[in-house]
Amino acid sequence: MNVFGLADLLSLIISAFIILPVVIFIRETGYLLVSAIFGVKNPRLTIGSGPRIVKIWMFDIRKYYHLYSWYSYDDLRSKGKIAYTFIYAGPILINMAVAFAINAMLANGLLEEYRTFWDRFVFYAFYYVLFDIVPMKTANGKPNNGLIIYEMLRYGRRTDYNEEPFIPSTTEVEEQYQEEMEHIEELKEQQKEQIEKETEEEKQKLEEQKELEKEKLAKQKENSE
C-alpha cells in the first residue's frame, strides 16, 4: 500500500516553493509582454510581498517570496477593445505556450532526466490556464480573465472595474506601499518606546528594591547593636 512518504513531501515542497511561484511569475509576465505592445506606461512586476528588498527597472522584489506576484501599470498609449482583450489574454497565452513547449520536448524524449518535475510544471501551467480561461467571478467578486474577455467580445464593455481595479495602477500601488512602510515604522517606533519605558520602569523598581534592602539591612544592624 502506498503512503505519503519523504519523496512525496519533497515533491510537495518543490511544487509549493518552486513550481507554483515560477508559473505565477510567468503568468504575470503575460500581462507585461502584451501591454508593452500597446505602449504601456509605468509598468511594474512585483515579486513577493512585504518590505522591498530591491527595485530593478520595472521589477519590484519583496522580502517574502512565495505565491504573491502581481502586475500593475498606469496607462496605455493604445486603448480599445483589442488592447484590453489581448492584455487579459496574455497570461493565458503565455502559460499555454510554455506548457505546450515543455510538453512537446517531453514527447520527443527531451528533459527525461527530470521528467517528474516538468510533468508537474506542465500540470500547474494548465491549471492556471483553466481557471483563467473559463469565464467566472472569483471569491472576492472580481471577474477572472475569461469573463473580462467574454464581456468585452460579446458586449463591448469592460468588466475589470471594481471597488479596486483588476490590474492596479503602479502609482497607486507605490503610494500604498509607502504608506504601509510608514505605518510599520511608526509601529516599530512605538514598540521601541514601549520597551524602553518598560525597561526604565524595571530599572526603577530594581533601584527601589535595592534601597529597601539597604534600609532593611541598616535597621537590622542597628537592632543588633
The 8 nearest C-alpha neighbors of each residue, nearest first, counted from 0:
[[1, 2, 3, 4, 7, 5, 6, 8],
 [2, 0, 3, 4, 7, 6, 5, 8],
 [3, 1, 4, 0, 7, 5, 6, 8],
 [2, 4, 7, 1, 5, 8, 6, 0],
 [5, 3, 7, 6, 2, 8, 1, 9],
 [4, 6, 8, 7, 9, 3, 10, 2],
 [5, 7, 9, 8, 4, 10, 3, 11],
 [8, 6, 10, 4, 9, 5, 3, 11],
 [7, 9, 5, 11, 10, 6, 12, 4],
 [8, 10, 6, 12, 7, 11, 5, 13],
 [11, 9, 7, 13, 8, 12, 14, 6],
 [10, 12, 8, 14, 9, 13, 15, 7],
 [11, 13, 9, 15, 14, 10, 16, 8],
 [14, 12, 10, 17, 16, 11, 15, 9],
 [13, 15, 18, 11, 12, 17, 16, 19],
 [16, 14, 12, 13, 19, 17, 11, 18],
 [15, 17, 13, 14, 12, 65, 20, 18],
 [16, 18, 13, 14, 20, 19, 15, 21],
 [19, 17, 14, 21, 20, 120, 22, 15],
 [18, 20, 22, 21, 15, 17, 14, 23],
 [21, 19, 66, 23, 22, 18, 17, 65],
 [22, 20, 24, 18, 23, 19, 25, 17],
 [23, 21, 19, 25, 24, 20, 124, 18],
 [24, 22, 26, 20, 21, 25, 19, 27],
 [23, 25, 21, 27, 26, 22, 20, 28],
 [26, 24, 28, 22, 23, 27, 21, 29],
 [25, 27, 90, 23, 29, 24, 28, 94],
 [28, 26, 24, 29, 25, 30, 70, 69],
 [27, 29, 31, 25, 30, 26, 32, 24],
 [28, 30, 90, 89, 27, 26, 32, 31],
 [31, 29, 89, 28, 27, 33, 86, 32],
 [30, 32, 28, 34, 29, 33, 35, 27],
 [33, 31, 35, 29, 34, 30, 28, 36],
 [32, 34, 35, 36, 86, 30, 31, 89],
 [33, 35, 37, 36, 31, 39, 32, 86],
 [34, 36, 39, 38, 32, 33, 37, 31],
 [37, 35, 34, 33, 38, 32, 39, 82],
 [38, 36, 77, 34, 35, 39, 76, 75],
 [39, 37, 76, 35, 75, 36, 77, 40],
 [38, 40, 75, 35, 34, 37, 74, 76],
 [39, 41, 74, 73, 42, 75, 72, 38],
 [40, 42, 72, 73, 43, 169, 39, 74],
 [43, 41, 72, 40, 71, 57, 39, 169],
 [42, 44, 57, 71, 70, 58, 72, 45],
 [43, 45, 70, 58, 69, 57, 59, 46],
 [46, 44, 59, 69, 68, 58, 60, 43],
 [47, 45, 68, 60, 61, 59, 44, 67],
 [46, 48, 64, 67, 61, 63, 68, 65],
 [49, 47, 61, 63, 62, 67, 64, 50],
 [48, 50, 62, 61, 63, 51, 47, 64],
 [51, 49, 62, 61, 52, 48, 180, 63],
 [52, 50, 61, 53, 62, 60, 49, 59],
 [53, 51, 61, 62, 60, 50, 54, 59],
 [52, 54, 60, 51, 59, 55, 61, 58],
 [53, 55, 59, 58, 60, 56, 52, 57],
 [56, 54, 58, 57, 53, 59, 60, 43],
 [55, 57, 58, 54, 59, 43, 42, 44],
 [58, 56, 43, 55, 44, 42, 59, 54],
 [59, 57, 44, 55, 56, 54, 43, 45],
 [58, 60, 54, 45, 46, 44, 53, 61],
 [61, 59, 46, 53, 52, 45, 54, 51],
 [60, 62, 51, 47, 48, 52, 50, 49],
 [61, 63, 50, 49, 52, 51, 64, 48],
 [64, 62, 48, 47, 61, 49, 65, 50],
 [65, 63, 47, 62, 48, 61, 46, 66],
 [64, 66, 67, 47, 20, 16, 63, 68],
 [67, 65, 20, 68, 19, 64, 47, 23],
 [66, 68, 47, 65, 48, 46, 69, 64],
 [69, 67, 46, 47, 45, 66, 24, 23],
 [68, 70, 45, 44, 27, 67, 71, 46],
 [69, 71, 44, 43, 27, 45, 166, 30],
 [72, 70, 169, 167, 43, 168, 166, 42],
 [71, 73, 42, 169, 168, 41, 74, 43],
 [72, 74, 168, 169, 40, 41, 170, 42],
 [73, 75, 40, 39, 72, 76, 41, 168],
 [76, 74, 39, 38, 77, 40, 78, 37],
 [75, 77, 38, 78, 37, 39, 74, 40],
 [78, 76, 37, 75, 38, 82, 79, 39],
 [79, 77, 82, 75, 76, 80, 83, 37],
 [78, 80, 82, 81, 83, 77, 84, 155],
 [79, 81, 83, 82, 84, 151, 155, 78],
 [80, 82, 84, 79, 83, 85, 78, 86],
 [83, 81, 85, 79, 84, 80, 78, 86],
 [82, 84, 86, 80, 85, 81, 87, 79],
 [85, 83, 81, 148, 87, 82, 86, 80],
 [84, 86, 88, 82, 87, 83, 89, 81],
 [87, 85, 83, 89, 88, 33, 84, 30],
 [86, 88, 89, 85, 144, 84, 83, 90],
 [87, 89, 85, 91, 86, 90, 92, 84],
 [88, 90, 29, 86, 92, 30, 87, 91],
 [91, 89, 29, 26, 93, 92, 88, 30],
 [92, 90, 128, 88, 89, 94, 93, 95],
 [91, 93, 95, 89, 90, 94, 96, 88],
 [92, 94, 96, 95, 90, 29, 91, 89],
 [95, 93, 97, 91, 96, 124, 92, 98],
 [94, 96, 98, 92, 93, 97, 99, 91],
 [97, 95, 93, 99, 94, 98, 92, 100],
 [96, 98, 100, 94, 95, 99, 93, 101],
 [99, 97, 121, 95, 101, 100, 96, 102],
 [100, 98, 102, 96, 101, 97, 95, 103],
 [101, 99, 97, 103, 102, 98, 96, 104],
 [102, 100, 104, 98, 103, 99, 97, 105],
 [101, 103, 99, 105, 104, 100, 98, 106],
 [104, 102, 106, 100, 105, 101, 99, 107],
 [105, 103, 109, 107, 101, 106, 102, 100],
 [104, 106, 102, 109, 108, 107, 103, 110],
 [107, 105, 103, 104, 108, 102, 109, 101],
 [108, 106, 104, 105, 109, 103, 102, 110],
 [107, 109, 105, 106, 111, 104, 110, 103],
 [108, 110, 104, 105, 111, 107, 106, 112],
 [109, 111, 112, 113, 114, 105, 108, 104],
 [112, 110, 114, 109, 113, 108, 105, 115],
 [111, 113, 110, 114, 109, 115, 116, 108],
 [114, 112, 111, 116, 115, 110, 117, 118],
 [113, 115, 111, 117, 116, 112, 110, 118],
 [116, 114, 118, 117, 113, 119, 111, 112],
 [115, 117, 119, 114, 113, 118, 120, 10],
 [116, 118, 120, 114, 119, 115, 121, 113],
 [119, 117, 115, 121, 120, 116, 114, 122],
 [118, 120, 122, 116, 117, 121, 115, 123],
 [121, 119, 117, 123, 122, 118, 18, 124],
 [122, 120, 98, 124, 118, 119, 123, 117],
 [121, 123, 119, 125, 120, 124, 126, 118],
 [124, 122, 126, 120, 125, 121, 127, 119],
 [123, 125, 121, 126, 127, 122, 94, 98],
 [124, 126, 128, 122, 127, 123, 129, 121],
 [127, 125, 123, 129, 124, 128, 122, 130],
 [128, 126, 130, 129, 125, 124, 131, 123],
 [127, 129, 125, 131, 91, 126, 130, 132],
 [130, 128, 126, 127, 132, 131, 125, 133],
 [129, 131, 127, 128, 132, 133, 126, 143],
 [132, 130, 128, 144, 129, 145, 133, 127],
 [131, 133, 145, 129, 130, 128, 134, 144],
 [132, 134, 145, 130, 131, 129, 135, 146],
 [135, 133, 146, 145, 132, 143, 149, 144],
 [136, 134, 146, 143, 142, 133, 137, 145],
 [137, 135, 142, 141, 140, 143, 138, 134],
 [136, 138, 140, 141, 139, 142, 143, 135],
 [137, 139, 140, 136, 141, 142, 135, 143],
 [140, 138, 137, 141, 136, 142, 161, 143],
 [141, 139, 137, 138, 136, 142, 161, 143],
 [140, 142, 137, 136, 139, 143, 161, 165],
 [143, 141, 136, 146, 137, 135, 147, 144],
 [142, 144, 146, 145, 136, 135, 131, 137],
 [145, 143, 147, 131, 87, 146, 148, 132],
 [144, 146, 134, 132, 148, 133, 147, 143],
 [145, 147, 134, 149, 148, 143, 144, 135],
 [146, 148, 144, 150, 145, 149, 158, 151],
 [147, 149, 151, 145, 84, 146, 150, 152],
 [150, 148, 146, 152, 151, 147, 153, 145],
 [151, 149, 153, 147, 154, 148, 152, 146],
 [150, 152, 155, 156, 148, 149, 154, 153],
 [153, 151, 149, 155, 150, 154, 148, 80],
 [154, 152, 150, 151, 155, 149, 156, 148],
 [155, 153, 150, 156, 151, 152, 149, 157],
 [154, 156, 151, 152, 153, 150, 80, 157],
 [157, 155, 151, 154, 150, 158, 152, 80],
 [156, 158, 159, 151, 147, 150, 155, 160],
 [157, 159, 160, 147, 156, 150, 142, 151],
 [158, 160, 165, 157, 147, 164, 161, 142],
 [161, 159, 164, 158, 165, 163, 162, 157],
 [160, 162, 163, 164, 159, 141, 165, 158],
 [161, 163, 164, 160, 165, 141, 140, 159],
 [162, 164, 161, 165, 160, 167, 166, 141],
 [165, 163, 160, 167, 166, 161, 159, 162],
 [164, 166, 159, 167, 160, 163, 161, 141],
 [167, 165, 164, 71, 70, 168, 72, 159],
 [168, 166, 71, 164, 165, 169, 72, 172],
 [167, 169, 73, 72, 171, 170, 71, 172],
 [170, 168, 72, 71, 172, 171, 73, 173],
 [171, 169, 173, 168, 172, 174, 73, 72],
 [170, 172, 174, 168, 173, 169, 175, 167],
 [171, 173, 169, 175, 170, 174, 176, 168],
 [174, 172, 176, 170, 175, 171, 169, 177],
 [175, 173, 171, 177, 176, 172, 178, 170],
 [174, 176, 178, 172, 173, 177, 171, 179],
 [175, 177, 173, 179, 174, 178, 172, 180],
 [176, 178, 180, 174, 179, 175, 181, 173],
 [179, 177, 181, 175, 176, 180, 182, 174],
 [180, 178, 182, 176, 177, 181, 183, 175],
 [179, 181, 183, 177, 182, 178, 184, 176],
 [182, 180, 184, 178, 183, 179, 177, 185],
 [181, 183, 179, 185, 180, 184, 178, 186],
 [184, 182, 180, 186, 185, 181, 179, 187],
 [183, 185, 187, 181, 186, 182, 188, 180],
 [186, 184, 182, 188, 183, 187, 189, 181],
 [187, 185, 189, 183, 184, 188, 190, 182],
 [186, 188, 184, 190, 185, 189, 191, 183],
 [187, 189, 191, 185, 186, 190, 184, 192],
 [190, 188, 186, 192, 191, 187, 193, 185],
 [191, 189, 193, 187, 188, 192, 194, 186],
 [190, 192, 188, 194, 189, 193, 187, 195],
 [193, 191, 195, 189, 190, 194, 196, 188],
 [192, 194, 190, 196, 191, 195, 189, 197],
 [193, 195, 197, 191, 196, 192, 198, 190],
 [196, 194, 198, 192, 193, 197, 199, 191],
 [197, 195, 193, 199, 194, 198, 192, 200],
 [196, 198, 200, 194, 199, 195, 193, 201],
 [199, 197, 195, 201, 200, 196, 194, 202],
 [198, 200, 202, 196, 201, 197, 195, 203],
 [199, 201, 197, 203, 202, 198, 196, 204],
 [202, 200, 198, 204, 199, 203, 197, 205],
 [203, 201, 199, 205, 200, 204, 206, 198],
 [204, 202, 206, 200, 205, 201, 207, 199],
 [205, 203, 207, 201, 206, 202, 208, 200],
 [206, 204, 208, 202, 207, 203, 209, 201],
 [205, 207, 203, 209, 204, 208, 202, 210],
 [208, 206, 204, 210, 209, 205, 203, 211],
 [207, 209, 205, 211, 210, 206, 204, 212],
 [210, 208, 212, 206, 207, 211, 205, 213],
 [209, 211, 207, 213, 212, 208, 214, 206],
 [212, 210, 208, 214, 213, 209, 215, 207],
 [211, 213, 215, 209, 210, 214, 216, 208],
 [214, 212, 210, 216, 211, 215, 217, 209],
 [215, 213, 217, 211, 212, 216, 218, 210],
 [214, 216, 212, 218, 217, 213, 211, 219],
 [217, 215, 219, 213, 218, 214, 212, 220],
 [216, 218, 214, 220, 215, 219, 213, 221],
 [219, 217, 221, 215, 220, 216, 222, 214],
 [220, 218, 216, 222, 221, 217, 223, 215],
 [221, 219, 217, 223, 218, 222, 216, 224],
 [220, 222, 218, 224, 219, 223, 217, 216],
 [223, 221, 219, 224, 220, 218, 217, 216],
 [222, 224, 220, 221, 219, 218, 217, 216],
 [223, 221, 222, 220, 219, 218, 217, 216]]
